[in-house]
């Protein structure tokens, strides 16, 4: 789910959970 990396903090947050 990486369209434009508008929310890398959120994506990495739940992804690195």
Secondary structure, DSSP 4 states (H G I P E B T S, - for coil): --SS-TTHHHHHHHHT-
